[in-house]
Amino acid sequence: PYRDEYAYYLLPWQHQQTGPRLFADATLKAVPQNAVILADKTTLPPLQYLHDVEMVRQDVDILLLPDEITIQNLRLSQRRVFTISNVKGYYPAWVKETGNLIRFPISKTEHIFEIANEELED
């Protein structure tokens, strides 16, 4: 989200790259209170920076795509859970069907995905 794919890959220097910050700001502003965000290794650092360093949205938990044991310990069925993408490998492996990933807008042009409740049952 928030990047021009051609410029990102064709211009290897990444100074003045604002996409990660825009993405993290928009995501943390958009998700509801007490949400859980399951991020991949690319999107985790900007989200964690705002959350841990700038102390933005302390009610939200931001995690690297976790394994099933972590999921059971979090009792996710009682919270709204989001993931960044609906592309296989960028959402939790335990999501059974991509149809259970529901688009959730974070701006007029960008979105993340909410994991449907039936995927979160204990």
N, C-alpha and C positions, 0 to 999 in steps of 0.2 A: 504494500500500500504506500501511497504518497511518493512514488518515485517514477521517473521516466526510465523505462527499462533500457532503451537504447543508450541514453547518456550514462546510465549507471554502469553498463558493461563496456561501452566503447571508450569512456574516459576513466582510466584506472585511478586517477587521483580523486579522492573523495572529500577534499576540503570544501567547505561551504555546502555540504550535503545536509539539508534540513528535513528530509523525509522521515528519518527515525524519530526525531523530536515531534514533528507534526503528528505522526502516527500514535506515539505514546500519549501525547496530550489529548488527542481526540478520543482515544480508547478509554483512558481513565476518566474523562469527563462524561462519557456516554454510558458506561456500565452502571447498573443499579447498585444500591447500597449492599455491602457484604458479598459482592460477587467474587467468583474465582475465575482467574484468567489462566488458561493453560497455553503457554507460549513455546515456540520452538527456539532453537539456539540463535536465530537471527533477530527475532523480535524481543527476546527476553531482556537483553542489556538496556535498551532505552526505557522499557517499562520499569525495570528494577531501579534504574538511576532516578527516575522521577519519584518512585515510591520510597526508596530507601535513603537517598541523599537529599532530595528536595522535600521529602515528607508529604507527597501528594497522595491522597486517597488511602489513608492507613486502614480503612475498613475493608479494603480489597486484598485478597491473597493472589499473588502472582507466582506461578510455578512453572518450571520446565516440564514439558509433557511427562507426566508421572506414570509409574507402573501401577498395576492393579492394587498392590498392598497399600500404597500411598492413598489411592482413591478411597479404599475402604476406611482408612483411618480419618479421612476428612469429612465423612458423612455428607457427600455432595448432594444427595437426594434432598437435603434441606436447604440448599442454596442454588442460586442461578450460576451456571457454569458456561464459560465462553472459551472458544478456541479461535485462532487467527485465520485459519484457512480450511477449505473443504477439499484440499488436494491430499491424496493419500501420503502418509508420512509426515504431514504437517498438522494432523489432528490425532487425538489419542487412538491407539490401535484397538482399544476395547469398544469404540463406537461401531456398532454392527452395520448400520446403513447410513450412507451419506444423506439420505432423506431426513434423517434425524438431526442434521445440522441446519439450523434455521438462520437465515440472513438477519443480521442485527446492524442497523446503520450507526456509524460513528460520525458521519458527516454527510453532506449532500451527495458526495461521489464515492465514498469509501464505506466498507462494512467489515465486520468480523462475523463469527457464527456462534449462536447459542446452541448448546447441546440439549436436545429435547429431554424432558424429565424421564421418559421410559428408559433411556440409556443410563440413568443414574440410580436406578433402584438398587437398594442393598440386597 
